[in-house]
Amino acid sequence: MESQAELSMEELRRRIEAAGITIAENRLAMVRNLLSDALVHVRALDSRTIKPVEPAVRFAPGSGARDE
């Protein structure tokens, strides 16, 4: 049985298709291992513990009155 951290070949193929790229069949196992290794840290991250950051203020020149 595969560990949760590893991608299944089906999931890998779906990601490749979504990215619109072509990868040779003989390279799929290598790509699967590399992508699984890269995603370990992302999957381990608990986004609920990250402090939310306010969105940046946007300035539009010439829009609205200024206090002077």
CHARMM-style PDB file with segment names, atoms N, HN, CA, C and O in Angstrom:
ATOM      1  N   MET     1       0.842  -1.187   0.000  1.00  0.00      PROA
ATOM      2  CA  MET     1       0.000   0.000   0.000  1.00  0.00      PROA
ATOM      3  C   MET     1       0.882   1.244   0.000  1.00  0.00      PROA
ATOM      4  O   MET     1       1.899   1.289   0.693  1.00  0.00      PROA
ATOM      5  N   GLU     2       0.497   2.246  -0.772  1.00  0.00      PROA
ATOM      6  HN  GLU     2      -0.329   2.209  -1.335  1.00  0.00      PROA
ATOM      7  CA  GLU     2       1.271   3.474  -0.888  1.00  0.00      PROA
ATOM      8  C   GLU     2       1.039   4.350   0.324  1.00  0.00      PROA
ATOM      9  O   GLU     2      -0.056   4.369   0.886  1.00  0.00      PROA
ATOM     10  N   SER     3       2.078   5.082   0.728  1.00  0.00      PROA
ATOM     11  HN  SER     3       2.967   5.067   0.271  1.00  0.00      PROA
ATOM     12  CA  SER     3       1.910   6.018   1.835  1.00  0.00      PROA
ATOM     13  C   SER     3       1.124   7.229   1.347  1.00  0.00      PROA
ATOM     14  O   SER     3       1.046   7.499   0.148  1.00  0.00      PROA
ATOM     15  N   GLN     4       0.557   7.938   2.284  1.00  0.00      PROA
ATOM     16  HN  GLN     4       0.620   7.718   3.257  1.00  0.00      PROA
ATOM     17  CA  GLN     4      -0.253   9.112   1.941  1.00  0.00      PROA
ATOM     18  C   GLN     4       0.581  10.177   1.232  1.00  0.00      PROA
ATOM     19  O   GLN     4       0.049  10.950   0.435  1.00  0.00      PROA
ATOM     20  N   ALA     5       1.896  10.224   1.521  1.00  0.00      PROA
ATOM     21  HN  ALA     5       2.328   9.597   2.169  1.00  0.00      PROA
ATOM     22  CA  ALA     5       2.760  11.258   0.959  1.00  0.00      PROA
ATOM     23  C   ALA     5       3.065  11.014  -0.510  1.00  0.00      PROA
ATOM     24  O   ALA     5       3.456  11.939  -1.222  1.00  0.00      PROA
ATOM     25  N   GLU     6       2.890   9.787  -0.973  1.00  0.00      PROA
ATOM     26  HN  GLU     6       2.572   9.035  -0.395  1.00  0.00      PROA
ATOM     27  CA  GLU     6       3.225   9.486  -2.362  1.00  0.00      PROA
ATOM     28  C   GLU     6       2.017   9.661  -3.268  1.00  0.00      PROA
ATOM     29  O   GLU     6       0.876   9.417  -2.875  1.00  0.00      PROA
ATOM     30  N   LEU     7       2.298  10.086  -4.477  1.00  0.00      PROA
ATOM     31  HN  LEU     7       3.224  10.284  -4.796  1.00  0.00      PROA
ATOM     32  CA  LEU     7       1.260  10.217  -5.493  1.00  0.00      PROA
ATOM     33  C   LEU     7       0.991   8.857  -6.118  1.00  0.00      PROA
ATOM     34  O   LEU     7       1.908   8.054  -6.290  1.00  0.00      PROA
ATOM     35  N   SER     8      -0.243   8.606  -6.450  1.00  0.00      PROA
ATOM     36  HN  SER     8      -0.988   9.258  -6.311  1.00  0.00      PROA
ATOM     37  CA  SER     8      -0.527   7.420  -7.251  1.00  0.00      PROA
ATOM     38  C   SER     8      -0.194   7.766  -8.701  1.00  0.00      PROA
ATOM     39  O   SER     8      -0.117   8.939  -9.066  1.00  0.00      PROA
ATOM     40  N   MET     9      -0.001   6.753  -9.507  1.00  0.00      PROA
ATOM     41  HN  MET     9      -0.063   5.800  -9.210  1.00  0.00      PROA
ATOM     42  CA  MET     9       0.290   7.005 -10.923  1.00  0.00      PROA
ATOM     43  C   MET     9      -0.898   7.703 -11.590  1.00  0.00      PROA
ATOM     44  O   MET     9      -0.715   8.521 -12.491  1.00  0.00      PROA
ATOM     45  N   GLU    10      -2.101   7.382 -11.150  1.00  0.00      PROA
ATOM     46  HN  GLU    10      -2.250   6.717 -10.418  1.00  0.00      PROA
ATOM     47  CA  GLU    10      -3.293   8.024 -11.716  1.00  0.00      PROA
ATOM     48  C   GLU    10      -3.309   9.514 -11.374  1.00  0.00      PROA
ATOM     49  O   GLU    10      -3.606  10.346 -12.232  1.00  0.00      PROA
ATOM     50  N   GLU    11      -2.991   9.851 -10.123  1.00  0.00      PROA
ATOM     51  HN  GLU    11      -2.750   9.176  -9.426  1.00  0.00      PROA
ATOM     52  CA  GLU    11      -2.951  11.256  -9.730  1.00  0.00      PROA
ATOM     53  C   GLU    11      -1.856  11.993 -10.492  1.00  0.00      PROA
ATOM     54  O   GLU    11      -2.049  13.132 -10.917  1.00  0.00      PROA
ATOM     55  N   LEU    12      -0.712  11.346 -10.663  1.00  0.00      PROA
ATOM     56  HN  LEU    12      -0.555  10.421 -10.318  1.00  0.00      PROA
ATOM     57  CA  LEU    12       0.378  11.947 -11.431  1.00  0.00      PROA
ATOM     58  C   LEU    12      -0.067  12.228 -12.868  1.00  0.00      PROA
ATOM     59  O   LEU    12       0.194  13.305 -13.403  1.00  0.00      PROA
ATOM     60  N   ARG    13      -0.728  11.269 -13.481  1.00  0.00      PROA
ATOM     61  HN  ARG    13      -0.940  10.394 -13.046  1.00  0.00      PROA
ATOM     62  CA  ARG    13      -1.196  11.466 -14.862  1.00  0.00      PROA
ATOM     63  C   ARG    13      -2.213  12.606 -14.948  1.00  0.00      PROA
ATOM     64  O   ARG    13      -2.206  13.371 -15.913  1.00  0.00      PROA
ATOM     65  N   ARG    14      -3.084  12.722 -13.947  1.00  0.00      PROA
ATOM     66  HN  ARG    14      -3.090  12.101 -13.163  1.00  0.00      PROA
ATOM     67  CA  ARG    14      -4.054  13.838 -13.937  1.00  0.00      PROA
ATOM     68  C   ARG    14      -3.344  15.177 -13.805  1.00  0.00      PROA
ATOM     69  O   ARG    14      -3.725  16.147 -14.461  1.00  0.00      PROA
ATOM     70  N   ARG    15      -2.328  15.240 -12.973  1.00  0.00      PROA
ATOM     71  HN  ARG    15      -2.018  14.453 -12.441  1.00  0.00      PROA
ATOM     72  CA  ARG    15      -1.568  16.486 -12.811  1.00  0.00      PROA
ATOM     73  C   ARG    15      -0.823  16.842 -14.101  1.00  0.00      PROA
ATOM     74  O   ARG    15      -0.775  18.009 -14.489  1.00  0.00      PROA
ATOM     75  N   ILE    16      -0.252  15.851 -14.752  1.00  0.00      PROA
ATOM     76  HN  ILE    16      -0.291  14.903 -14.436  1.00  0.00      PROA
ATOM     77  CA  ILE    16       0.455  16.086 -16.016  1.00  0.00      PROA
ATOM     78  C   ILE    16      -0.515  16.598 -17.068  1.00  0.00      PROA
ATOM     79  O   ILE    16      -0.207  17.531 -17.809  1.00  0.00      PROA
ATOM     80  N   GLU    17      -1.681  15.984 -17.126  1.00  0.00      PROA
ATOM     81  HN  GLU    17      -1.931  15.225 -16.524  1.00  0.00      PROA
ATOM     82  CA  GLU    17      -2.697  16.418 -18.094  1.00  0.00      PROA
ATOM     83  C   GLU    17      -3.168  17.843 -17.794  1.00  0.00      PROA
ATOM     84  O   GLU    17      -3.332  18.652 -18.708  1.00  0.00      PROA
ATOM     85  N   ALA    18      -3.384  18.145 -16.509  1.00  0.00      PROA
ATOM     86  HN  ALA    18      -3.250  17.488 -15.767  1.00  0.00      PROA
ATOM     87  CA  ALA    18      -3.832  19.488 -16.128  1.00  0.00      PROA
ATOM     88  C   ALA    18      -2.768  20.538 -16.448  1.00  0.00      PROA
ATOM     89  O   ALA    18      -3.094  21.675 -16.788  1.00  0.00      PROA
ATOM     90  N   ALA    19      -1.503  20.154 -16.339  1.00  0.00      PROA
ATOM     91  HN  ALA    19      -1.238  19.230 -16.063  1.00  0.00      PROA
ATOM     92  CA  ALA    19      -0.415  21.088 -16.638  1.00  0.00      PROA
ATOM     93  C   ALA    19      -0.203  21.253 -18.140  1.00  0.00      PROA
ATOM     94  O   ALA    19       0.451  22.198 -18.582  1.00  0.00      PROA
ATOM     95  N   GLY    20      -0.757  20.333 -18.916  1.00  0.00      PROA
ATOM     96  HN  GLY    20      -1.289  19.566 -18.557  1.00  0.00      PROA
ATOM     97  CA  GLY    20      -0.624  20.424 -20.366  1.00  0.00      PROA
ATOM     98  C   GLY    20       0.773  20.112 -20.862  1.00  0.00      PROA
ATOM     99  O   GLY    20       1.217  20.649 -21.877  1.00  0.00      PROA
ATOM    100  N   ILE    21       1.467  19.240 -20.141  1.00  0.00      PROA
ATOM    101  HN  ILE    21       1.106  18.804 -19.316  1.00  0.00      PROA
ATOM    102  CA  ILE    21       2.819  18.870 -20.550  1.00  0.00      PROA
ATOM    103  C   ILE    21       2.864  17.397 -20.942  1.00  0.00      PROA
ATOM    104  O   ILE    21       1.947  16.631 -20.644  1.00  0.00      PROA
ATOM    105  N   THR    22       3.937  17.021 -21.609  1.00  0.00      PROA
ATOM    106  HN  THR    22       4.682  17.644 -21.851  1.00  0.00      PROA
ATOM    107  CA  THR    22       4.133  15.634 -22.014  1.00  0.00      PROA
ATOM    108  C   THR    22       5.368  15.090 -21.311  1.00  0.00      PROA
ATOM    109  O   THR    22       6.431  15.709 -21.326  1.00  0.00      PROA
ATOM    110  N   ILE    23       5.211  13.933 -20.700  1.00  0.00      PROA
ATOM    111  HN  ILE    23       4.347  13.431 -20.688  1.00  0.00      PROA
ATOM    112  CA  ILE    23       6.332  13.267 -20.041  1.00  0.00      PROA
ATOM    113  C   ILE    23       6.350  11.830 -20.548  1.00  0.00      PROA
ATOM    114  O   ILE    23       5.329  11.141 -20.551  1.00  0.00      PROA
ATOM    115  N   ALA    24       7.527  11.395 -20.975  1.00  0.00      PROA
ATOM    116  HN  ALA    24       8.356  11.955 -20.973  1.00  0.00      PROA
ATOM    117  CA  ALA    24       7.688  10.040 -21.507  1.00  0.00      PROA
ATOM    118  C   ALA    24       7.341   9.006 -20.435  1.00  0.00      PROA
ATOM    119  O   ALA    24       7.624   9.212 -19.255  1.00  0.00      PROA
ATOM    120  N   GLU    25       6.734   7.905 -20.846  1.00  0.00      PROA
ATOM    121  HN  GLU    25       6.504   7.738 -21.805  1.00  0.00      PROA
ATOM    122  CA  GLU    25       6.329   6.839 -19.932  1.00  0.00      PROA
ATOM    123  C   GLU    25       7.493   6.342 -19.081  1.00  0.00      PROA
ATOM    124  O   GLU    25       7.322   6.050 -17.897  1.00  0.00      PROA
ATOM    125  N   ASN    26       8.677   6.247 -19.684  1.00  0.00      PROA
ATOM    126  HN  ASN    26       8.816   6.485 -20.646  1.00  0.00      PROA
ATOM    127  CA  ASN    26       9.814   5.710 -18.933  1.00  0.00      PROA
ATOM    128  C   ASN    26      10.322   6.696 -17.877  1.00  0.00      PROA
ATOM    129  O   ASN    26      11.186   6.340 -17.076  1.00  0.00      PROA
ATOM    130  N   ARG    27       9.809   7.913 -17.861  1.00  0.00      PROA
ATOM    131  HN  ARG    27       9.107   8.203 -18.511  1.00  0.00      PROA
ATOM    132  CA  ARG    27      10.205   8.921 -16.872  1.00  0.00      PROA
ATOM    133  C   ARG    27       9.161   9.111 -15.768  1.00  0.00      PROA
ATOM    134  O   ARG    27       9.418   9.828 -14.801  1.00  0.00      PROA
ATOM    135  N   LEU    28       8.001   8.490 -15.894  1.00  0.00      PROA
ATOM    136  HN  LEU    28       7.792   7.907 -16.679  1.00  0.00      PROA
ATOM    137  CA  LEU    28       6.914   8.724 -14.942  1.00  0.00      PROA
ATOM    138  C   LEU    28       7.287   8.344 -13.514  1.00  0.00      PROA
ATOM    139  O   LEU    28       6.949   9.073 -12.581  1.00  0.00      PROA
ATOM    140  N   ALA    29       7.970   7.233 -13.323  1.00  0.00      PROA
ATOM    141  HN  ALA    29       8.245   6.641 -14.081  1.00  0.00      PROA
ATOM    142  CA  ALA    29       8.337   6.801 -11.972  1.00  0.00      PROA
ATOM    143  C   ALA    29       9.270   7.819 -11.323  1.00  0.00      PROA
ATOM    144  O   ALA    29       9.117   8.140 -10.144  1.00  0.00      PROA
ATOM    145  N   MET    30      10.237   8.329 -12.091  1.00  0.00      PROA
ATOM    146  HN  MET    30      10.361   8.069 -13.049  1.00  0.00      PROA
ATOM    147  CA  MET    30      11.168   9.314 -11.561  1.00  0.00      PROA
ATOM    148  C   MET    30      10.421  10.613 -11.206  1.00  0.00      PROA
ATOM    149  O   MET    30      10.642  11.182 -10.137  1.00  0.00      PROA
ATOM    150  N   VAL    31       9.552  11.070 -12.092  1.00  0.00      PROA
ATOM    151  HN  VAL    31       9.373  10.607 -12.960  1.00  0.00      PROA
ATOM    152  CA  VAL    31       8.788  12.296 -11.855  1.00  0.00      PROA
ATOM    153  C   VAL    31       7.878  12.111 -10.644  1.00  0.00      PROA
ATOM    154  O   VAL    31       7.723  13.024  -9.833  1.00  0.00      PROA
ATOM    155  N   ARG    32       7.287  10.943 -10.527  1.00  0.00      PROA
ATOM    156  HN  ARG    32       7.413  10.202 -11.186  1.00  0.00      PROA
ATOM    157  CA  ARG    32       6.418  10.649  -9.382  1.00  0.00      PROA
ATOM    158  C   ARG    32       7.192  10.753  -8.067  1.00  0.00      PROA
ATOM    159  O   ARG    32       6.701  11.343  -7.105  1.00  0.00      PROA
ATOM    160  N   ASN    33       8.386  10.190  -8.023  1.00  0.00      PROA
ATOM    161  HN  ASN    33       8.785   9.711  -8.805  1.00  0.00      PROA
ATOM    162  CA  ASN    33       9.205  10.263  -6.809  1.00  0.00      PROA
ATOM    163  C   ASN    33       9.608  11.696  -6.498  1.00  0.00      PROA
ATOM    164  O   ASN    33       9.529  12.127  -5.347  1.00  0.00      PROA
ATOM    165  N   LEU    34      10.038  12.434  -7.507  1.00  0.00      PROA
ATOM    166  HN  LEU    34      10.102  12.084  -8.442  1.00  0.00      PROA
ATOM    167  CA  LEU    34      10.463  13.816  -7.296  1.00  0.00      PROA
ATOM    168  C   LEU    34       9.301  14.693  -6.825  1.00  0.00      PROA
ATOM    169  O   LEU    34       9.458  15.497  -5.906  1.00  0.00      PROA
ATOM    170  N   LEU    35       8.148  14.537  -7.452  1.00  0.00      PROA
ATOM    171  HN  LEU    35       8.020  13.884  -8.199  1.00  0.00      PROA
ATOM    172  CA  LEU    35       6.990  15.340  -7.069  1.00  0.00      PROA
ATOM    173  C   LEU    35       6.491  14.951  -5.685  1.00  0.00      PROA
ATOM    174  O   LEU    35       6.088  15.818  -4.909  1.00  0.00      PROA
ATOM    175  N   SER    36       6.513  13.673  -5.368  1.00  0.00      PROA
ATOM    176  HN  SER    36       6.841  12.969  -5.998  1.00  0.00      PROA
ATOM    177  CA  SER    36       6.120  13.225  -4.027  1.00  0.00      PROA
ATOM    178  C   SER    36       7.028  13.842  -2.972  1.00  0.00      PROA
ATOM    179  O   SER    36       6.558  14.320  -1.940  1.00  0.00      PROA
ATOM    180  N   ASP    37       8.333  13.830  -3.235  1.00  0.00      PROA
ATOM    181  HN  ASP    37       8.715  13.442  -4.074  1.00  0.00      PROA
ATOM    182  CA  ASP    37       9.292  14.427  -2.300  1.00  0.00      PROA
ATOM    183  C   ASP    37       9.041  15.923  -2.126  1.00  0.00      PROA
ATOM    184  O   ASP    37       9.133  16.450  -1.017  1.00  0.00      PROA
ATOM    185  N   ALA    38       8.728  16.593  -3.216  1.00  0.00      PROA
ATOM    186  HN  ALA    38       8.653  16.165  -4.117  1.00  0.00      PROA
ATOM    187  CA  ALA    38       8.494  18.037  -3.159  1.00  0.00      PROA
ATOM    188  C   ALA    38       7.202  18.370  -2.409  1.00  0.00      PROA
ATOM    189  O   ALA    38       7.125  19.399  -1.737  1.00  0.00      PROA
ATOM    190  N   LEU    39       6.200  17.517  -2.519  1.00  0.00      PROA
ATOM    191  HN  LEU    39       6.263  16.682  -3.066  1.00  0.00      PROA
ATOM    192  CA  LEU    39       4.904  17.800  -1.902  1.00  0.00      PROA
ATOM    193  C   LEU    39       4.818  17.404  -0.439  1.00  0.00      PROA
ATOM    194  O   LEU    39       3.856  17.771   0.236  1.00  0.00      PROA
ATOM    195  N   VAL    40       5.800  16.663   0.072  1.00  0.00      PROA
ATOM    196  HN  VAL    40       6.581  16.365  -0.476  1.00  0.00      PROA
ATOM    197  CA  VAL    40       5.773  16.220   1.470  1.00  0.00      PROA
ATOM    198  C   VAL    40       5.614  17.415   2.401  1.00  0.00      PROA
ATOM    199  O   VAL    40       4.790  17.378   3.314  1.00  0.00      PROA
ATOM    200  N   HSD    41       6.379  18.458   2.188  1.00  0.00      PROA
ATOM    201  HN  HSD    41       7.049  18.489   1.446  1.00  0.00      PROA
ATOM    202  CA  HSD    41       6.348  19.615   3.075  1.00  0.00      PROA
ATOM    203  C   HSD    41       5.041  20.396   2.937  1.00  0.00      PROA
ATOM    204  O   HSD    41       4.524  20.918   3.924  1.00  0.00      PROA
ATOM    205  N   VAL    42       4.513  20.476   1.736  1.00  0.00      PROA
ATOM    206  HN  VAL    42       4.933  20.052   0.934  1.00  0.00      PROA
ATOM    207  CA  VAL    42       3.245  21.177   1.523  1.00  0.00      PROA
ATOM    208  C   VAL    42       2.105  20.425   2.202  1.00  0.00      PROA
ATOM    209  O   VAL    42       1.244  21.035   2.836  1.00  0.00      PROA
ATOM    210  N   ARG    43       2.101  19.118   2.069  1.00  0.00      PROA
ATOM    211  HN  ARG    43       2.801  18.622   1.553  1.00  0.00      PROA
ATOM    212  CA  ARG    43       1.040  18.319   2.675  1.00  0.00      PROA
ATOM    213  C   ARG    43       1.136  18.293   4.196  1.00  0.00      PROA
ATOM    214  O   ARG    43       0.121  18.133   4.874  1.00  0.00      PROA
ATOM    215  N   ALA    44       2.336  18.447   4.739  1.00  0.00      PROA
ATOM    216  HN  ALA    44       3.160  18.577   4.188  1.00  0.00      PROA
ATOM    217  CA  ALA    44       2.525  18.436   6.188  1.00  0.00      PROA
ATOM    218  C   ALA    44       2.133  19.768   6.824  1.00  0.00      PROA
ATOM    219  O   ALA    44       1.939  19.834   8.038  1.00  0.00      PROA
ATOM    220  N   LEU    45       2.017  20.806   6.042  1.00  0.00      PROA
ATOM    221  HN  LEU    45       2.175  20.753   5.056  1.00  0.00      PROA
ATOM    222  CA  LEU    45       1.705  22.135   6.535  1.00  0.00      PROA
ATOM    223  C   LEU    45       0.246  22.220   6.985  1.00  0.00      PROA
ATOM    224  O   LEU    45      -0.665  21.826   6.256  1.00  0.00      PROA
ATOM    225  N   ASP    46       0.044  22.731   8.172  1.00  0.00      PROA
ATOM    226  HN  ASP    46       0.784  23.052   8.764  1.00  0.00      PROA
ATOM    227  CA  ASP    46      -1.310  22.962   8.673  1.00  0.00      PROA
ATOM    228  C   ASP    46      -1.620  24.444   8.471  1.00  0.00      PROA
ATOM    229  O   ASP    46      -1.161  25.287   9.242  1.00  0.00      PROA
ATOM    230  N   SER    47      -2.383  24.754   7.454  1.00  0.00      PROA
ATOM    231  HN  SER    47      -2.756  24.069   6.828  1.00  0.00      PROA
ATOM    232  CA  SER    47      -2.640  26.151   7.103  1.00  0.00      PROA
ATOM    233  C   SER    47      -3.443  26.881   8.177  1.00  0.00      PROA
ATOM    234  O   SER    47      -3.484  28.112   8.184  1.00  0.00      PROA
ATOM    235  N   ARG    48      -4.077  26.147   9.077  1.00  0.00      PROA
ATOM    236  HN  ARG    48      -4.044  25.148   9.071  1.00  0.00      PROA
ATOM    237  CA  ARG    48      -4.835  26.794  10.152  1.00  0.00      PROA
ATOM    238  C   ARG    48      -3.921  27.469  11.160  1.00  0.00      PROA
ATOM    239  O   ARG    48      -4.366  28.340  11.907  1.00  0.00      PROA
ATOM    240  N   THR    49      -2.633  27.080  11.195  1.00  0.00      PROA
ATOM    241  HN  THR    49      -2.271  26.372  10.588  1.00  0.00      PROA
ATOM    242  CA  THR    49      -1.705  27.668  12.160  1.00  0.00      PROA
ATOM    243  C   THR    49      -1.000  28.901  11.612  1.00  0.00      PROA
ATOM    244  O   THR    49      -0.266  29.569  12.340  1.00  0.00      PROA
ATOM    245  N   ILE    50      -1.213  29.205  10.351  1.00  0.00      PROA
ATOM    246  HN  ILE    50      -1.809  28.662   9.759  1.00  0.00      PROA
ATOM    247  CA  ILE    50      -0.560  30.361   9.732  1.00  0.00      PROA
ATOM    248  C   ILE    50      -1.390  31.612   9.992  1.00  0.00      PROA
ATOM    249  O   ILE    50      -2.602  31.629   9.774  1.00  0.00      PROA
ATOM    250  N   LYS    51      -0.716  32.657  10.459  1.00  0.00      PROA
ATOM    251  HN  LYS    51       0.268  32.643  10.636  1.00  0.00      PROA
ATOM    252  CA  LYS    51      -1.407  33.907  10.743  1.00  0.00      PROA
ATOM    253  C   LYS    51      -1.875  34.544   9.433  1.00  0.00      PROA
ATOM    254  O   LYS    51      -1.071  34.746   8.524  1.00  0.00      PROA
ATOM    255  N   PRO    52      -3.158  34.859   9.332  1.00  0.00      PROA
ATOM    256  CA  PRO    52      -3.646  35.511   8.109  1.00  0.00      PROA
ATOM    257  C   PRO    52      -3.033  36.900   7.951  1.00  0.00      PROA
ATOM    258  O   PRO    52      -2.789  37.597   8.936  1.00  0.00      PROA
ATOM    259  N   VAL    53      -2.793  37.283   6.735  1.00  0.00      PROA
ATOM    260  HN  VAL    53      -2.991  36.717   5.935  1.00  0.00      PROA
ATOM    261  CA  VAL    53      -2.206  38.577   6.414  1.00  0.00      PROA
ATOM    262  C   VAL    53      -3.236  39.382   5.635  1.00  0.00      PROA
ATOM    263  O   VAL    53      -3.882  38.879   4.716  1.00  0.00      PROA
ATOM    264  N   GLU    54      -3.370  40.638   6.025  1.00  0.00      PROA
ATOM    265  HN  GLU    54      -2.846  41.047   6.772  1.00  0.00      PROA
ATOM    266  CA  GLU    54      -4.306  41.513   5.316  1.00  0.00      PROA
ATOM    267  C   GLU    54      -3.840  41.710   3.881  1.00  0.00      PROA
ATOM    268  O   GLU    54      -2.636  41.754   3.628  1.00  0.00      PROA
ATOM    269  N   PRO    55      -4.750  41.826   2.953  1.00  0.00      PROA
ATOM    270  CA  PRO    55      -4.333  42.090   1.571  1.00  0.00      PROA
ATOM    271  C   PRO    55      -3.677  43.466   1.455  1.00  0.00      PROA
ATOM    272  O   PRO    55      -3.970  44.376   2.230  1.00  0.00      PROA
ATOM    273  N   ALA    56      -2.813  43.593   0.505  1.00  0.00      PROA
ATOM    274  HN  ALA    56      -2.575  42.854  -0.125  1.00  0.00      PROA
ATOM    275  CA  ALA    56      -2.111  44.857   0.292  1.00  0.00      PROA
ATOM    276  C   ALA    56      -3.096  45.932  -0.157  1.00  0.00      PROA
ATOM    277  O   ALA    56      -4.062  45.659  -0.870  1.00  0.00      PROA
ATOM    278  N   VAL    57      -2.826  47.160   0.278  1.00  0.00      PROA
ATOM    279  HN  VAL    57      -2.042  47.383   0.856  1.00  0.00      PROA
ATOM    280  CA  VAL    57      -3.657  48.296  -0.135  1.00  0.00      PROA
ATOM    281  C   VAL    57      -3.301  48.640  -1.571  1.00  0.00      PROA
ATOM    282  O   VAL    57      -2.128  48.657  -1.944  1.00  0.00      PROA
ATOM    283  N   ARG    58      -4.308  48.909  -2.364  1.00  0.00      PROA
ATOM    284  HN  ARG    58      -5.261  48.895  -2.062  1.00  0.00      PROA
ATOM    285  CA  ARG    58      -4.092  49.284  -3.763  1.00  0.00      PROA
ATOM    286  C   ARG    58      -4.356  50.774  -3.937  1.00  0.00      PROA
ATOM    287  O   ARG    58      -5.353  51.306  -3.449  1.00  0.00      PROA
ATOM    288  N   PHE    59      -3.464  51.420  -4.624  1.00  0.00      PROA
ATOM    289  HN  PHE    59      -2.654  50.988  -5.020  1.00  0.00      PROA
ATOM    290  CA  PHE    59      -3.615  52.828  -4.906  1.00  0.00      PROA
ATOM    291  C   PHE    59      -3.871  53.030  -6.386  1.00  0.00      PROA
ATOM    292  O   PHE    59      -3.171  52.468  -7.228  1.00  0.00      PROA
ATOM    293  N   ALA    60      -4.867  53.826  -6.698  1.00  0.00      PROA
ATOM    294  HN  ALA    60      -5.436  54.282  -6.014  1.00  0.00      PROA
ATOM    295  CA  ALA    60      -5.173  54.144  -8.091  1.00  0.00      PROA
ATOM    296  C   ALA    60      -5.004  55.655  -8.264  1.00  0.00      PROA
ATOM    297  O   ALA    60      -5.756  56.421  -7.661  1.00  0.00      PROA
ATOM    298  N   PRO    61      -4.056  56.095  -9.055  1.00  0.00      PROA
ATOM    299  CA  PRO    61      -3.829  57.523  -9.210  1.00  0.00      PROA
ATOM    300  C   PRO    61      -5.057  58.226  -9.779  1.00  0.00      PROA
ATOM    301  O   PRO    61      -5.690  57.753 -10.724  1.00  0.00      PROA
ATOM    302  N   GLY    62      -5.376  59.379  -9.170  1.00  0.00      PROA
ATOM    303  HN  GLY    62      -4.862  59.763  -8.403  1.00  0.00      PROA
ATOM    304  CA  GLY    62      -6.469  60.187  -9.681  1.00  0.00      PROA
ATOM    305  C   GLY    62      -7.852  59.678  -9.344  1.00  0.00      PROA
ATOM    306  O   GLY    62      -8.829  60.159  -9.916  1.00  0.00      PROA
ATOM    307  N   SER    63      -7.972  58.729  -8.443  1.00  0.00      PROA
ATOM    308  HN  SER    63      -7.178  58.338  -7.978  1.00  0.00      PROA
ATOM    309  CA  SER    63      -9.316  58.225  -8.128  1.00  0.00      PROA
ATOM    310  C   SER    63      -9.709  58.686  -6.731  1.00  0.00      PROA
ATOM    311  O   SER    63      -9.151  58.218  -5.739  1.00  0.00      PROA
ATOM    312  N   GLY    64     -10.643  59.578  -6.654  1.00  0.00      PROA
ATOM    313  HN  GLY    64     -11.097  59.958  -7.460  1.00  0.00      PROA
ATOM    314  CA  GLY    64     -11.165  60.033  -5.366  1.00  0.00      PROA
ATOM    315  C   GLY    64     -10.465  61.283  -4.859  1.00  0.00      PROA
ATOM    316  O   GLY    64      -9.432  61.704  -5.380  1.00  0.00      PROA
ATOM    317  N   ALA    65     -11.070  61.869  -3.812  1.00  0.00      PROA
ATOM    318  HN  ALA    65     -11.910  61.527  -3.389  1.00  0.00      PROA
ATOM    319  CA  ALA    65     -10.553  63.104  -3.232  1.00  0.00      PROA
ATOM    320  C   ALA    65      -9.480  62.798  -2.208  1.00  0.00      PROA
ATOM    321  O   ALA    65      -9.441  61.713  -1.628  1.00  0.00      PROA
ATOM    322  N   ARG    66      -8.602  63.781  -1.994  1.00  0.00      PROA
ATOM    323  HN  ARG    66      -8.634  64.662  -2.465  1.00  0.00      PROA
ATOM    324  CA  ARG    66      -7.532  63.655  -1.007  1.00  0.00      PROA
ATOM    325  C   ARG    66      -7.779  64.642   0.111  1.00  0.00      PROA
ATOM    326  O   ARG    66      -8.296  65.735  -0.118  1.00  0.00      PROA
ATOM    327  N   ASP    67      -7.415  64.265   1.307  1.00  0.00      PROA
ATOM    328  HN  ASP    67      -6.994  63.377   1.494  1.00  0.00      PROA
ATOM    329  CA  ASP    67      -7.472  65.186   2.445  1.00  0.00      PROA
ATOM    330  C   ASP    67      -6.165  65.952   2.470  1.00  0.00      PROA
ATOM    331  O   ASP    67      -5.091  65.354   2.536  1.00  0.00      PROA
ATOM    332  N   GLU    68      -6.251  67.282   2.418  1.00  0.00      PROA
ATOM    333  HN  GLU    68      -7.123  67.768   2.365  1.00  0.00      PROA
ATOM    334  CA  GLU    68      -5.026  68.106   2.458  1.00  0.00      PROA
ATOM    335  C   GLU    68      -5.080  69.085   3.566  1.00  0.00      PROA
ATOM    336  OT1 GLU    68      -4.141  69.859   3.752  1.00  0.00      PROA
TER     337      GLU     68
END
